[in-house]
Amino acid sequence: MGRKRESKAGKEARLRFYEQVLGKGGCWLKTITPHECDGPIDPCHLLPKQRLKNIAKQRGYTDDETLRLVWDERNGVPGCRAFHHKLDNGFMRVYWSQIPMDAYAFAHDWDLEWEMEQMFRKEQ
């Protein structure tokens, strides 16, 4: 079973996310862990796409609502490819206080505070 074909609306939402997130500047992940960037700058989801898709399915969201959730640019930061993979795979610790203010608004507006707090722990 292959990937589901991307709809026109899905492609537009994805491209808008890419443009808006990459427009935020260079590698945001450098502010968390100083490093020499490796690879191109990617638009990174703070809460992973697959987790958002699963939440949308559990909540019974329409296709349009799912697209708006998954591609909401407030959940995105620019990051170099190597550190993007580290973030996605849990090899990079980011604390609650370090995430951008837009991400707090994203979590609040979509009722995702619990998920965000699980992903980004508060400092002890």
N, C-alpha and C positions, 0 to 999 in steps of 0.2 A: 504494500500500500504506500503510495507516494504522498508527497506534499499536496495539500489542497491548493488549487489554483487561486491566486490572489485576485480579488475583485478590483474593479476600477476605483471604487471608494477606498478600499484597503491600500492600494498603491498610492493614492493621493495623500491619505493620512500618514503613511510611512514616510513619504518624501517630505511632507511638511514637518514631521517630527525631526527628520535628519537635518533639514535646513535650519530649523529653529534651535535645535540643540547644538549643532556645530557653530551656529552664530553666537553662542555664549562665550567663545574664546578657545584658548588652548586647553591642554590636558588638565582638567579639574582634579584628576587623581593625584597630580603632583602636589596639591595642597594637603593631601592626606599622607602620602609617602613620597618624599623628595626622590626623584630618580631621573635618569636620562631616558627620554621617551624612546620606545622601540616600536616601529611600525607607524602606519597612518593613524590619524585621530578619528575615532569612531564615536557615534552617538551611543551612549551606554544607558540602559535602564537601571535605575536604582533598585526598584522592585522588579524582578525578572519578568519578561514577557510571558513565559509559560505559566508562572504563578498567577499573573493577572488574568490570563485566559481561563485558567481553572476557576478562579474566583467568579469571573463573569458567568461561566457555565453554571456554577453552584447557585448563583443568585438569579438565574433565569434571564440574563440580559439579552436584549435583541442584538442582532449583528451590528447595528449602528452604535448602540451603547458600548458593545465590546470594543469596537474600533476606537471610540472616543477614550475609553479607559486605557487600552494598550498603548495608544499613540499620543497620550497627553504629555506634552513636552515638559511639564513641570516635574515629571518623574525621570527626566533625562539630564545627563551631564556629558560633556565631551571628555574622552579619555583615549590615551594611546592604546594600540591593539594589545600589547603585552599585558598592561595593567587592567584593561577591559576584561581579559580572560581571567585574571586573578580575582577581580571583583565578582564575576559571574560564578566562579568555582569556589568561592569562600576562602581564598588564600590571602585576602586583604581585609584587615579589620577597619571598619568605618564606624565611628560612634554616632549616636543620635545627635549630639551637639555639633557634629561636623557636616551634616547634610544641609544642602541649600534651603533657604526659607521657602522657595517655591515647592519643594518636596513636602514640607509640612502642610501647606495649603492643599496640595494634591491629595495627601493622605486624609485630611479632614473632609474635603469635598466628596471623596469617594468612600468614606467610612472605612479607611484602611489603616487607621492609627495602630491597631494591634499588630497587623502584619509588618508595618514599618518598624515598630518597636522590637519585634522579634528579629528582624534582619539587622537592625542597627541598635545595638545595646547601649544603654546609658552607662556612663562611666561610674565606677564604684567609688 
